[in-house]
Amino acid sequence: MGRARRRARPWSPAPRVIIRLDFVCGSRVRHGKFELPEHIADAGSIAPAAHALRMSYPRALALMAQIDASLGQPAAIRSAGGARGGAALTDAGRDIVQR
């Protein structure tokens, strides 16, 4: 006797919603970049926001630089100082989170 054949199931991806903002200048901000400013607003700092998203601090800084470039202005104001440092969203950063 031969081997029983398995019946192949058709591939069926789970539906996803992807949000993207397209700016007049041609820049785009996708859903992954929205999460970082949201977490910065909650944590008050980039390092804990990056940790919550399971990304490195340098990656978070690079994403913030991309967001700043897309907006043409800073999305967050950063203050250095280790434990005393932090970050707060600017009006532009809050606008991205709200949209």
KEPADO-620910 format. One record per residue (C-alpha): residue in three letters; chain; z, y, x. Coordinates in Angstrom, 3 decimals, padded with zeros to 6 digits. Each point is the difference from the previous one (the first is absolute). Last residue first. Layout:
BEGIN
R residu chaine        Z        Y        X
R    Ala      A        Z        Y        X
...
//
This chain:
BEGIN
R residu chaine        Z        Y        X
R    Arg      A  013.472  060.773 -003.701
R    Gln      A  003.712  000.676  000.322
R    Val      A  000.232 -001.480  003.493
R    Ile      A -002.992  001.996  001.192
R    Asp      A  001.451  003.199 -001.480
R    Arg      A  003.326 -000.628  001.712
R    Gly      A -001.807 -000.146  003.330
R    Ala      A -001.899  003.231 -000.720
R    Asp      A  003.233  001.762 -001.030
R    Thr      A  001.524 -001.161  003.272
R    Leu      A  001.849 -003.277  000.272
R    Ala      A  003.183 -000.138  002.019
R    Ala      A  000.560 -001.754  003.297
R    Gly      A  003.031 -000.833  002.050
R    Gly      A  001.945  000.567  003.145
R    Arg      A  003.771 -000.120  000.392
R    Ala      A  000.024 -003.706  000.923
R    Gly      A -002.763  000.578  002.546
R    Gly      A -000.598  003.722  000.345
R    Ala      A -003.469  001.010 -000.944
R    Ser      A -000.806  001.822 -003.221
R    Arg      A -003.081 -000.920 -001.973
R    Ile      A -001.612  001.973 -002.796
R    Ala      A -002.090 -002.242 -002.176
R    Ala      A -003.483  000.087 -001.532
R    Pro      A -001.201  002.393  002.701
R    Gln      A -003.205  001.936 -000.661
R    Gly      A -003.727 -000.718 -000.099
R    Leu      A  000.704 -002.579 -002.690
R    Ser      A -002.046 -002.756  001.617
R    Ala      A  001.255  000.957  003.470
R    Asp      A  003.618 -000.067 -001.176
R    Ile      A -000.580 -003.416 -001.624
R    Gln      A -001.521 -001.328  003.219
R    Ala      A  002.912  001.383  002.053
R    Met      A  002.426 -001.602 -002.469
R    Leu      A -001.764 -003.314  000.459
R    Ala      A  000.250  000.328  003.798
R    Leu      A  003.713  000.824 -000.238
R    Ala      A  000.547 -003.055 -002.213
R    Arg      A -001.888 -002.186  002.486
R    Pro      A  002.154  001.371  002.849
R    Tyr      A  003.156 -000.814 -002.048
R    Ser      A -001.125 -003.566 -000.535
R    Met      A -000.679 -001.389 -003.434
R    Arg      A  002.097 -002.128 -002.336
R    Leu      A -000.266  002.484 -002.878
R    Ala      A  003.774  000.491 -000.090
R    His      A -000.006  000.298  003.815
R    Ala      A -002.633  002.735 -000.136
R    Ala      A  002.084  001.954 -002.535
R    Pro      A  003.106 -000.554  002.136
R    Ala      A -001.825  001.508  003.016
R    Ile      A -001.719  002.847 -001.883
R    Ser      A  003.132  001.712 -001.308
R    Gly      A  001.436  001.352 -003.245
R    Ala      A  000.223 -003.537 -001.376
R    Asp      A -001.319  000.615 -003.532
R    Ala      A -002.536  002.710  000.867
R    Ile      A -001.078 -001.967  003.072
R    His      A -000.428 -003.079 -002.205
R    Glu      A -002.336  001.841 -002.352
R    Pro      A -001.838  001.553  002.964
R    Leu      A -000.602 -003.514  001.405
R    Glu      A -001.053 -001.604 -003.277
R    Phe      A -002.920  002.316 -000.599
R    Lys      A -001.671 -001.041  003.259
R    Gly      A -000.364 -003.554 -001.232
R    His      A -001.582  001.212 -003.253
R    Arg      A -002.952  001.681  001.649
R    Val      A -000.428  003.531  001.352
R    Arg      A -003.578  001.129  000.498
R    Ser      A -001.593  002.786  001.999
R    Gly      A -003.369  001.450 -000.996
R    Cys      A  000.951  003.700  000.114
R    Val      A  000.119  000.055 -003.806
R    Phe      A  002.765 -002.593  000.044
R    Asp      A -000.256 -003.529 -001.382
R    Leu      A  003.312 -001.456 -001.168
R    Arg      A  000.132 -003.785 -000.188
R    Ile      A  001.913 -002.337 -002.266
R    Ile      A -000.572 -003.743  000.085
R    Val      A  000.850 -002.086 -003.024
R    Arg      A -000.017 -003.715  000.560
R    Pro      A -001.116 -002.970 -002.090
R    Ala      A  000.937 -003.423  001.334
R    Pro      A -002.973 -001.721  001.560
R    Ser      A -001.557 -003.009 -001.739
R    Trp      A -001.754 -002.525  002.167
R    Pro      A -001.424 -002.775 -002.117
R    Arg      A  002.009 -003.192  000.064
R    Ala      A -001.555 -002.962  001.732
R    Arg      A  000.503 -003.371 -001.659
R    Arg      A  001.204 -002.443  002.513
R    Arg      A -002.109 -003.056  000.511
R    Ala      A  001.659 -003.365 -000.051
R    Arg      A -000.755 -001.934  003.144
R    Gly      A -002.391 -002.870 -000.259
R    Met      A  000.657 -003.515 -001.080
//
